[in-house]
Amino acid sequence: MKPREKIIQKLSEMDKYLDEVEAMLPSTVDDYVENLQVRRACEKTIELAIETVINVLSAAIALSNFGIPSSEDSIIQIAEKNKILNASLASRIREMKGFRNIIVHKYGEIDDERVYKYLSNELDDFDNFRKQILTFMKHAKSK
């Protein structure tokens, strides 16, 4: 699959995951904290949404031949350096990646109220991400 096609496919997947989170998320933090199944489903789904962000960035880097990233951190760094993302969003993506790592590696230490707050208030970063990627793609050379 060509990078441009992969970007469009992954953005669509990201939107699907975000829709799923919004549909599953209870209206109160107490309802969220009390329901283990909902918590785990939301955590896994937001993890997948964040993974798609990293995959989109990797495809955007490939689209314009900006090099081969050595890690997820370097993907974000290359994306910022080459103006795929602005500095503010690159910082937010780093925070997303850190949040995902907590979900993946530290289940016993997850602060459920913090996760609920993130899921309730921080999903606009994904919309901003989509807008910046689509703007980048308008100006990127085709592959």
C-alpha positions in Angstrom: 0.0 0.0 0.0 1.3 3.4 -0.9 2.0 5.9 1.9 -0.8 8.3 0.9 -3.4 5.4 0.8 -2.1 4.1 4.2 -2.5 7.6 5.7 -6.1 7.8 4.6 -6.9 4.3 5.8 -5.3 4.9 9.2 -7.1 8.2 9.7 -10.3 6.4 9.1 -9.4 3.7 11.6 -8.5 6.4 14.1 -11.9 8.0 13.6 -13.6 4.7 14.1 -11.7 4.1 17.4 -12.6 7.6 18.7 -16.3 7.1 17.8 -16.1 3.8 19.8 -14.6 5.5 22.8 -17.2 8.2 22.8 -20.0 5.6 22.5 -18.6 3.5 25.4 -17.6 6.3 27.7 -20.1 6.7 30.6 -21.4 10.2 31.4 -19.8 10.3 34.9 -16.4 9.4 36.3 -18.0 7.3 39.0 -19.8 5.1 36.4 -16.5 4.8 34.5 -14.5 3.8 37.6 -17.1 1.3 38.8 -17.3 -0.6 35.4 -14.1 -2.7 34.8 -15.3 -3.9 31.4 -15.9 -0.4 30.2 -12.6 0.8 31.6 -10.6 -1.9 29.8 -12.5 -1.5 26.6 -11.9 2.3 26.6 -8.3 1.9 27.5 -7.7 -0.6 24.7 -9.6 1.4 22.2 -7.7 4.6 23.0 -4.4 2.7 22.8 -5.4 1.6 19.3 -6.3 5.2 18.3 -2.9 6.4 19.6 -1.1 3.6 17.6 -2.8 4.8 14.5 -1.4 8.3 15.1 2.1 6.9 15.2 1.4 4.8 12.0 0.1 7.9 10.2 3.2 9.8 11.1 5.4 7.0 9.9 3.5 6.9 6.5 3.8 10.7 6.2 7.5 10.5 6.7 7.7 7.8 4.0 5.5 9.9 1.7 8.1 12.6 1.6 11.2 10.6 2.0 12.2 12.3 5.3 14.3 9.3 6.4 13.9 6.1 8.3 12.9 6.6 11.9 14.7 4.5 14.5 12.0 4.7 17.2 8.6 6.1 17.9 10.3 9.1 19.5 12.2 9.7 16.3 9.0 9.5 14.3 7.6 12.4 16.2 10.9 14.3 16.1 11.2 13.9 12.3 7.5 14.9 11.9 8.1 18.1 13.9 11.4 18.9 12.2 9.8 18.6 8.7 6.7 20.5 9.6 4.3 17.6 9.4 3.2 18.7 12.9 3.6 22.0 14.6 5.6 22.0 17.8 2.6 22.2 20.0 0.9 19.2 18.5 4.2 17.3 18.5 4.4 17.8 22.2 0.8 16.6 22.6 1.6 13.5 20.5 4.5 12.8 22.8 2.2 13.0 25.8 -0.3 10.7 24.0 2.5 8.2 23.5 3.4 8.4 27.2 -0.2 7.9 28.2 -0.5 4.9 25.9 2.7 3.4 27.5 1.1 3.8 30.9 -2.0 2.0 29.7 0.0 -0.8 28.1 2.7 -1.4 30.7 1.3 -0.4 34.1 -2.3 -1.7 34.4 -2.1 -2.0 38.1 -1.0 1.7 38.4 -3.5 3.3 36.2 -5.3 6.2 37.7 -8.9 5.6 36.4 -10.0 9.1 37.1 -7.1 10.5 35.1 -8.0 8.2 32.2 -11.6 9.3 32.3 -10.5 12.9 32.3 -8.3 12.3 29.3 -11.0 10.5 27.4 -13.5 13.2 28.2 -11.4 16.3 27.5 -8.4 15.5 25.4 -9.7 13.9 22.3 -9.6 17.2 20.4 -5.9 16.5 19.9 -6.9 13.8 17.4 -9.0 16.3 15.4 -6.1 18.7 15.3 -3.8 15.9 14.3 -6.1 14.9 11.4 -6.3 18.5 10.2 -2.5 18.9 10.2 -1.9 15.6 8.4 -4.5 16.5 5.7 -2.9 19.9 5.3 0.5 18.3 5.0 -0.7 15.8 2.4 -2.1 18.6 0.2 1.5 20.0 -0.1 3.4 16.7 -0.1 4.7 15.3 -3.3 2.7 12.3 -4.5 3.9 8.8 -4.3 
